[in-house]
Amino acid sequence: RLLHFAYGRRYGLVGKNGVGKTTLLKAIASMEIEGFPRHHRVLHVRQEVAHVPKASPATSGGDGNAENGFAPTPETDEMSVLQSVIESDVERTSLITEEKEILARLEKEGGGDAGVILSSMLSKQFYRAS
């Protein structure tokens, strides 16, 4: 069988347990598949959807599970698969963080030359994000 991937598209792999999804992804990620373009980026999303803490002992300095950063509590929500995929996009997350920093500096420093420079930086962020 032959797989065709289009550059710039995102794909998800869904199937029953044991059909070889993980094996295929590992082969793609390690470039073991002949003809797979080296310029394509392969991202893996964990199989078990994580819990997102609203408030937990670990995040508030209590007796939480330090291994995973928080202890599940009745207040935790299940992260949607879509949210998990979005949060796995490291570049997007980085751009959002940088945007927030630039906006905070722009608000603090106001107009003038600094404002022009920061506005230019913000425009570049929007361009990179698109």
C-alpha positions as CSV (number, residue, x, y, z in Angstrom):
1,R,0.0,0.0,0.0
2,L,1.1,3.5,-0.7
3,L,0.7,6.6,1.6
4,H,0.4,10.0,0.2
5,F,1.0,13.1,2.4
6,A,0.5,16.7,1.2
7,Y,3.0,19.2,2.6
8,G,1.4,21.6,5.1
9,R,-1.5,19.4,6.0
10,R,-2.1,17.8,9.4
11,Y,-3.2,14.2,9.7
12,G,-4.6,12.1,12.5
13,L,-4.4,8.3,12.7
14,V,-7.4,6.5,14.1
15,G,-8.0,2.7,14.4
16,K,-8.6,-0.2,16.6
17,N,-6.1,-1.4,19.1
18,G,-3.4,-3.7,17.7
19,V,-3.7,-2.7,14.0
20,G,-0.2,-1.0,14.0
21,K,-0.9,2.7,14.4
22,T,2.0,3.2,16.8
23,T,4.3,1.0,14.7
24,L,3.5,3.1,11.6
25,L,4.0,6.4,13.4
26,K,7.4,5.2,14.9
27,A,8.5,4.2,11.4
28,I,7.5,7.5,10.0
29,A,9.1,9.5,12.8
30,S,12.4,7.6,12.5
31,M,12.4,8.1,8.7
32,E,12.4,4.3,8.2
33,I,9.8,4.5,5.4
34,E,11.4,4.8,2.0
35,G,10.3,7.8,0.1
36,F,8.9,9.7,3.1
37,P,9.9,13.3,2.7
38,R,12.5,14.5,5.2
39,H,11.0,18.0,5.3
40,H,7.7,16.8,6.8
41,R,7.4,17.2,10.6
42,V,5.9,14.4,12.6
43,L,4.3,15.2,16.0
44,H,3.1,12.6,18.4
45,V,0.2,13.3,20.8
46,R,0.0,11.1,23.9
47,Q,-2.5,8.3,23.6
48,E,-4.1,8.9,27.0
49,V,-5.7,12.3,27.2
50,A,-4.4,14.2,30.2
51,H,-6.3,15.9,33.0
52,V,-6.2,19.6,33.2
53,P,-6.0,20.8,36.8
54,K,-8.3,23.6,37.9
55,A,-6.7,23.6,41.3
56,S,-4.8,20.9,43.0
57,P,-2.5,20.4,46.0
58,A,0.6,20.1,43.7
59,T,-0.1,23.4,42.0
60,S,-0.8,25.2,45.2
61,G,2.2,23.8,47.1
62,G,0.4,21.0,48.9
63,D,0.8,17.2,48.8
64,G,0.3,16.7,45.0
65,N,1.9,14.2,42.8
66,A,5.1,16.0,41.7
67,E,5.9,13.4,39.1
68,N,3.2,14.6,36.7
69,G,3.0,18.2,38.0
70,F,-0.4,17.8,39.7
71,A,-2.6,15.5,41.6
72,P,-6.0,14.7,39.9
73,T,-8.8,16.0,42.1
74,P,-12.6,16.1,41.7
75,E,-12.1,19.6,40.2
76,T,-10.0,18.4,37.2
77,D,-11.5,18.4,33.8
78,E,-10.6,16.0,31.0
79,M,-8.7,17.7,28.3
80,S,-10.4,17.3,24.9
81,V,-8.4,15.5,22.2
82,L,-8.5,18.7,20.1
83,Q,-7.1,20.7,23.0
84,S,-4.4,18.1,23.5
85,V,-3.4,18.4,19.8
86,I,-3.4,22.2,19.9
87,E,-1.2,22.2,23.0
88,S,1.2,19.8,21.4
89,D,2.0,22.5,18.8
90,V,5.2,23.9,20.4
91,E,5.6,26.6,17.8
92,R,2.1,27.9,18.3
93,T,2.5,27.9,22.0
94,S,5.8,29.8,21.7
95,L,4.2,32.4,19.4
96,I,1.3,33.0,21.8
97,T,3.7,33.4,24.8
98,E,5.8,35.9,22.8
99,E,2.7,37.8,21.7
100,K,1.6,38.2,25.3
101,E,5.0,39.5,26.3
102,I,5.1,42.0,23.4
103,L,1.6,43.2,24.2
104,A,2.4,43.6,27.9
105,R,5.6,45.6,26.9
106,L,3.6,47.7,24.4
107,E,1.0,48.5,27.0
108,K,3.7,49.4,29.6
109,E,5.9,51.5,27.3
110,G,3.2,53.1,25.3
111,G,3.9,55.0,22.0
112,G,7.1,56.6,20.7
113,D,10.0,54.7,19.2
114,A,9.6,51.8,21.6
115,G,5.9,51.5,20.5
116,V,6.9,51.4,16.8
117,I,9.5,48.7,17.4
118,L,7.1,46.6,19.5
119,S,4.3,47.0,17.0
120,S,6.7,45.8,14.3
121,M,7.7,42.8,16.4
122,L,4.0,42.1,16.9
123,S,3.3,42.2,13.2
124,K,6.1,39.7,12.6
125,Q,4.5,37.4,15.2
126,F,1.2,37.5,13.4
127,Y,3.0,36.8,10.1
128,R,4.8,33.8,11.6
129,A,1.6,32.5,13.1
130,S,-0.3,32.6,9.8
